[in-house]
Amino acid sequence: MKAQADEFDIFSTMGDLAGKVEEGQGFDILEMYKTALTIRLFEEKVDWLFARGKLGGTTHLCIGQEAVAVGVMEALRPDDYIVSTHRGHGHLIARGAEITKIFSELLGKREGYCKGRGGTQHLSVMPLNFLGTNGITGGGLPIATGAGLSIKLSGEDRVAVCFFGEGASNQGTFHESLNMASAWDLPVVYVCENNMYAMSTRFTKVSRFDDVALRAAAFGIPSVIVDGMDVVKVAENARTMVHKVREGTGPVLIEAKTYRFCGHSKSDARVYRSREQESEWKDKDPLVKMEATLLEKISHGELEHVRRSVKSMIEDSYTEAERGADPDIKDAMEGVYAEREALIS
């Protein structure tokens, strides 16, 4: 969250409050909550903008799944690689990206991370080693595996983290990537966000087993299943598994059982699942769980101050992004081809 703090100087004003919240089990719950809340409010703002025709294309929101992104990022270093999915805003925000630049990208502005050309489905941020969101189901698996190979060949102790959904585990890229990573002991952490539905198809209808983690055994890869609605449990397991990979023992797989509160995309009426099921999962809201933990240390008023501050930052970020410059036709070919001097050198 440092990027947002530098930009709007709102989190830095909470020093006294942060001092009241002890780091439980090595994790700063207050900071994790602020990041998760930023993801939630960002996604809600994006949903609001799409409903009013202010954003083009489509979008896939991660409302309900925030604990996975936040928990996994807690275990990583800045030099580790991240490969995301079509539902990747949360991963990027948890990585520390600037909210204004993400909004700018979705609005097609030149100030966006990819100058407005990537949008939600092809958003990469190389300074953060964020290798991109991906519009293809399972498309990030071979990319992360390739990143892992580059780390192995360079002799570094970095890791490549690959997020994917349970639906991607039925793709050939899943089996090919895990097999290659296993055979070559590549430093890759495969993170399956199992939200039960690959678009509108329940995973149990296309798999003999409920758990994607069981498939890792076919490749001799250690795996763990975690409660993806509990940020501390995700962070604890991620820290353990990432440490294992850094030791050079090869890839691992983390399966986080989670749930998206919204539809697959903005046009999804969710007719394939019941409102009762949705209500049961909303009772497990990861943000509500974090709030309950925080209220053991701080007051309701202090918690509300955090909420207002994050909401204000989201609104200010969007307002600033909206004022950004639109693309110029003269720049249409920029970034498509390498400069001749670069090729010669």
Order of alpha helices (4+ residues) and beta strands (2+ residues): alpha-alpha-alpha-alpha-beta-alpha-alpha-alpha-beta-alpha-beta-beta-beta-alpha-beta-alpha-beta-alpha-alpha-alpha-alpha
